[in-house]
Amino acid sequence: MDNIEKILEKQELKYVLGTAVSGKPMYLKKKLQKIEYSFTTDITDATKAHSSKIARMMLDNYIHDTGDTGSELVIIPLVISYELVKVL
């Protein structure tokens, strides 16, 4: 598949909450049905927000719900690209 033509279809700016306190990047994942949080090393599994304001609300809710102030979570901007791929 050396001859591939990519056509950019769309780009979206999203935000995730992440930390590197454990020595490796970890991203926050929240189950929407419950107040249940977990951390994942796979950024594709992380909960994504459509704006930095919503990401800030997610961070505030996480701290309120868990009492965890030691994770040192930060808001990370993330660009997601969707491409059409044509094999030549």
C-alpha positions in Angstrom: 0.0 0.0 0.0 2.7 2.4 -1.0 0.5 4.3 -3.4 -2.1 5.9 -1.2 -3.8 9.2 -1.8 -5.3 10.8 1.3 -7.9 13.5 1.1 -8.6 15.4 4.3 -12.3 15.3 5.0 -12.6 17.0 8.3 -10.6 18.1 11.4 -12.1 18.6 14.9 -10.5 20.1 17.9 -11.3 18.1 21.1 -10.0 18.2 24.6 -9.0 15.3 27.0 -7.9 15.3 30.6 -4.5 13.7 31.1 -1.7 13.3 33.6 1.8 11.9 33.7 2.1 11.6 37.5 2.6 7.8 37.2 5.6 8.3 34.9 3.6 7.5 31.7 0.8 9.4 30.0 -2.7 8.5 31.4 -6.0 9.9 30.2 -9.3 10.1 32.0 -12.3 8.0 31.0 -15.7 8.5 32.5 -18.7 6.2 32.1 -21.6 8.4 31.3 -24.3 6.2 33.0 -22.6 6.3 36.4 -20.2 8.5 38.3 -17.4 6.1 37.6 -13.9 7.2 36.4 -10.9 5.3 35.3 -7.6 6.0 33.7 -6.4 4.6 30.3 -3.1 4.7 28.4 -5.0 4.7 25.1 -6.0 8.2 24.2 -8.7 6.9 21.8 -10.5 5.5 24.8 -10.3 8.8 26.8 -13.4 10.9 27.3 -13.3 13.8 24.9 -14.9 17.3 25.3 -16.0 19.6 22.5 -14.6 22.7 24.2 -12.1 23.7 26.8 -14.9 25.1 28.9 -16.6 21.6 29.0 -13.2 20.0 29.7 -12.8 22.3 32.7 -16.2 21.3 33.9 -15.2 17.6 33.5 -12.1 18.3 35.6 -14.1 20.2 38.3 -16.7 17.3 38.4 -13.9 14.7 38.7 -12.3 16.5 41.6 -15.8 17.0 43.3 -16.9 13.4 42.7 -13.6 11.7 43.7 -11.8 14.2 46.0 -8.7 13.4 44.1 -6.4 16.4 43.9 -3.2 14.5 43.5 -3.6 13.3 40.0 -2.5 16.7 38.6 -4.9 16.4 35.6 -4.4 19.0 32.8 -6.6 19.8 29.8 -4.9 18.6 26.6 -6.0 20.0 23.2 -6.3 17.2 20.6 -6.9 17.5 16.8 -8.7 14.6 15.3 -8.5 14.3 11.5 -10.8 12.3 9.3 -9.4 11.3 5.9 -10.7 9.5 2.8 -8.1 7.0 1.6 -7.8 6.1 -2.1 -5.4 3.2 -3.0 -3.8 3.9 -6.4 
